[in-house]
Amino acid sequence: MPVQYVLGEWDFHGLSLKMAPPVFIPRPETEELVGWVLEEVTQRPCARGTQGGPLILEVGCGSGAISLSLLSQLPKSHVIAVDKAEAAICLTCENAQRLQLQDRIQIIPFDVTLEGSWTHLLPWGPMDLVVSNPPYVFHRDMEELAPEILSYEDPVALDGGEEGMGIITHILALAPRLLKDSGSIFLEVDPRHPELVDSWLQSRPDLPLRLVAVRRDLCGRPRFLHIRRSRPQRGCPVGAWPGPQPARGPG
């Protein structure tokens, strides 16, 4: 059994979170994703909402690690956290209460793969950011995962389909309906995905999205994507965000 489940809690980005099987255990790479989002929000006014903090949608909240880390560091932010697994919804609720952040987070059961499901999120208003660490393991690579992962963690939170793109493409198709103009998507992906995602976006000119930056993890692997809704928001001039920069970040 993974030590996080044995202990029943684990530290993530300075927070102590409850952990329980089979909810996905957040990895160190995801802390890097949170760090990049925080950098962009604090350095670039266009990433901040009208109230001084962004409205953030996290798709696949799991334990709540990403959402709660962002809330703790962005005191004026609000989060809509969604997941289709009841165990993940319950655990995120517990962790939000544990950290006394429940007043700024809405936790909603939601399956991004269901046609028309996005309409349930419209009442919450257009989002400034969509953030996700989606299932992105290539299906053929699942059997190579460590035995303790396969035995205890929910495979649905890991298996991204044939090319690991199953949930990623659903998020990208959903995001333009929910994002503000010039809103951003931040994703953690497999190192093989930047090229696949860029090609997929280019094959879908109907989607107003473009890949503007790729960031490497501490091991030097292209691990994180920043995708922006292409039409700029008023007061946020064209070119306010950088173009694709694969060499950005650590490594």
Salt bridges, closest charged atoms under 4 A:
GLU9 OE1 - ARG98 NH2 2.56
GLU29 OE2 - ARG221 NH2 3.62
GLU39 OE1 - ARG215 NH1 2.99
GLU40 OE1 - ARG44 NE 3.04
GLU40 OE2 - ARG248 NH2 3.40
GLU94 OE1 - LYS18 NZ 2.62
ASP128 OD1 - LYS180 NZ 3.11
ASP141 OD2 - ARG192 NH2 2.62
GLU153 OE2 - ARG27 NH2 2.76
ASP159 OD2 - HIS139 ND1 2.61
ASP181 OD1 - ARG229 NH1 2.92
ASP181 OD1 - ARG231 NH2 3.26
ASP190 OD1 - ARG192 NE 2.86
ASP206 OD2 - ARG204 NH2 2.92
ASP217 OD2 - ARG221 NE 2.99
ASP217 OD2 - ARG223 NE 3.26
